[in-house]
Amino acid sequence: MRAMILAAGFGTRLQPLTNTLPKALVPVAGRPLIEYGLLWLKSQGITEVIINLHHLGDKIRAALGDGGRYGLRIVYSPEDPILDTGGGIKKAQPFLAGETFLVLNSDTILDLDLTALLHFHRHNQAIATLVLRPDPAAVRYGLLEIDQRGRLRRFLGQPTVVDEPLTALMFTGLQVLEPRIFPLMPANKPFSTTREFYPHLLLAGEPLYGFLHTGPWMGIDDVAGVERATRAIISKEMRLSYLHP
């Protein structure tokens, strides 16, 4: 299995840190932010990773190299212009298209059992399974709503009418995708997965599912978030199985 880490963004809300440093390299508890995703992937047996690059991308390439010191093989997918989440995944199709693959946001710190996630994904024959979590601030991130079977039925308020009760959650930044998703993606254009592409797939009846995660997770999207995550990791308030003393 291969994975992609999305790291092309400008990190605007992390300015001034991201004026000279890409968001993926912002230090959190003494490690570059992207390193948490790399270490989690390695702990789950994934060793081949592609990272998309745009804003200060050469610094990410210089910092991580070929991935050898993490026990990984890292390749890069530079973007000019930036392609947003969906366009970035589509551009990486030659690397990812062979089998089921993962996509992870570089600003996400989490820990979960990939075996359970893949079992859920395959049991439901999903084309995409998004890892979701309950959060009091879910509205700020954008609500994704699932039915009692875990099938995604509403994205960001669309469609407005659904004929059964739904549970509103937020997207953690981790997802499992099938290569059969690539022919459905527009080519050679920027597009968002959650704002544009997945709502389209939902209306087309494609099997999209949400996997509920209640374990360790933090999204680092501003300077205060960096400070919160640093405190939580150093104090061991947030325990990550792949970090060793």
Beta strands, then each sheet from edge to edge (+ up, - down):
strand 1: 2-6
strand 2: 27-28
strand 3: 31-32
strand 4: 48-53
strand 5: 73-78
strand 6: 101-105
strand 7: 108-110
strand 8: 128-133
strand 9: 144-146
strand 10: 152-155
strand 11: 167-177
strand 12: 208-212
strand 13: 217-219
sheet 1: 5+ 4+ 1+ 6+ 11- 8+ 12+
sheet 2: 5+ 4+ 1+ 6+ 11- 9+ 10-
sheet 3: 2+ 3-
sheet 4: 7+ 13-
end
